Amino acid sequence: MGAGSQTSPTAILAKAFEIPAVFGLSTIAEEVAQGDTLIADSDAG
């Protein structure tokens, strides 16, 4: 999983096509363990 920002090309395309997306997760691998359940709310920001 990679990091990104709201101005990355992927974020801009996701917004243009109204595709929910979550960005800015550069440290997520350090914060969760395999098997953990996550909820990513792409609408709340």
N, C-alpha and C positions, 0 to 999 in steps of 0.2 A: 504494500500500500504506500502510495507516495503522498508527499505534501503538495500543497498548492495554495493559491490565493484567489480572491474574488475577481482579480483581473487577469488570471491565466487564460490562455486560449480555450482550455477545456471548460472553464467556468463560464466564459462568454458564450460558447456554443450551447452549453447546457441551459443557460438562461434564455437564449434565443429560441430554442426548441422546447422550452418549458419542461425540461427534464430535471427532476429533483437530484441534487448533488450535494455532497458534504466535502468541504475542503479544510485544510489547515490541521491535518492529523499527523504531523511529522513525528510526534512522540508516542503515538498510540500503541506501538509495539512494546514500549517500555512500561505502559500503564495497565495493560490487560494480559491475561494469560490465556493459553489455548483452552477452548471450551467455555470461556466466559460468554455470557449473553450481553449483547450491546443493543442499545436503541439509539439510532442516529436520526434526529429530527431535522430534515433539510428545510423545513418551513420556518422554524423558530430562529435559526441563525445563531 
